[in-house]
Amino acid sequence: MVTEFPYSIQIDPIRRFSILRFPNEPRILPLLTQFGATLPANEFYSLTRTSSEISVIQDAKYPAYPQELGEELAHRIQTQEGFVLVRVVPDMGSQIDFGMHMGCLKRG
């Protein structure tokens, strides 16, 4: 059985992204959101927070963290570099959010 995949996959092989994991401390989140607000509108900056960490995906050309956080935090930041962004765009409609299970597929 052949299942149709009505989406286009877009990959920009030139741009590289970093994933940064910060400890979830009250002083860090406001500084990261302020930093993200200073970036140009077309830049990709994604911030998520769990009870234990704050994760940021950003263009690798930017520094790993705002200088306002200080050097003592540098050894507690986990950095992964060299990622590309893969966009899955529906042939019709708008944004798509993927979950782990097919029942979580949602069109927005």
SULKA-V163731 format. One record per residue. RES is the residue in one small letter. OMEGA is omega in degrees with one decimal (999 if undefined). BURIAL is + if it has 24 or more other ideal C-beta (glycine too) atoms within 12 Angstrom, else -. D_CENTER is the distance of its C-alpha to the mean C-alpha in Angstrom with 2 decimals. Layout:
BEGIN
RES;OMEGA;BURIAL;D_CENTER, RES;OMEGA;BURIAL;D_CENTER
END
This chain:
BEGIN
m;179.0;-;34.85, v;178.0;-;32.39, t;179.8;-;29.46, e;177.2;-;28.15, f;-172.6;-;24.45, p;-177.8;-;24.24, y;172.2;-;20.86, s;176.8;-;19.96, i;-179.4;-;17.37, q;178.4;-;16.06, i;174.4;-;14.89, d;-174.4;-;14.96, p;-177.9;-;16.50, i;-177.4;-;16.86, r;176.9;-;13.42, r;-176.9;-;11.81, f;176.9;+;8.44, s;170.6;+;8.34, i;-178.0;+;7.04, l;179.7;+;9.05, r;-179.0;+;10.86, f;170.9;+;13.26, p;-179.9;+;16.25, n;178.0;-;16.31, e;-174.0;-;19.03, p;-176.1;-;20.13, r;-174.1;-;20.22, i;-175.0;+;16.67, l;179.6;+;14.71, p;179.5;-;16.80, l;178.2;+;16.44, l;178.7;+;12.65, t;175.8;-;12.78, q;178.1;-;15.70, f;179.1;+;14.06, g;-179.9;+;11.25, a;-179.8;-;14.30, t;-177.8;-;16.08, l;176.2;-;13.90, p;-174.3;-;15.42, a;-177.3;-;14.72, n;179.2;-;13.70, e;179.0;-;10.88, f;178.1;+;7.20, y;-177.2;+;5.66, s;-177.8;-;3.55, l;175.1;+;5.98, t;-177.6;-;7.79, r;171.6;-;11.28, t;-179.7;-;13.96, s;-177.0;-;17.52, s;-177.1;-;17.12, e;172.6;-;13.78, i;-179.3;+;10.92, s;179.1;+;7.60, v;169.1;+;5.35, i;-177.0;+;3.11, q;176.4;+;5.89, d;-174.8;+;8.97, a;-179.2;+;11.29, k;179.8;-;14.14, y;178.9;+;13.34, p;-175.7;-;14.76, a;-179.9;+;13.08, y;177.7;+;14.14, p;-178.8;+;16.42, q;179.9;-;20.03, e;179.5;-;21.07, l;176.9;+;19.79, g;-177.1;-;22.54, e;-177.1;-;23.23, e;179.5;-;24.06, l;-173.0;+;20.44, a;-177.9;-;19.58, h;179.5;-;21.04, r;179.0;-;19.04, i;175.1;+;15.53, q;-176.8;-;14.36, t;173.5;+;12.75, q;-174.3;-;11.94, e;172.9;-;12.17, g;179.9;-;13.07, f;169.8;-;10.50, v;-179.9;-;10.86, l;177.7;+;8.98, v;179.6;-;11.28, r;175.8;-;11.98, v;-173.5;-;14.65, v;179.5;-;16.81, p;176.9;-;19.94, d;177.2;-;23.24, m;177.7;-;24.29, g;-176.4;-;22.59, s;-174.0;-;19.20, q;178.0;-;15.68, i;174.8;-;15.46, d;179.6;-;13.70, f;172.3;-;14.42, g;-179.4;-;15.60, m;-177.0;-;17.32, h;-178.1;-;20.69, m;178.1;-;21.97, g;-179.5;-;23.28, c;-179.6;-;19.81, l;-172.9;-;19.28, k;173.5;-;19.09, r;-178.4;-;19.52, g;999;-;18.54
END
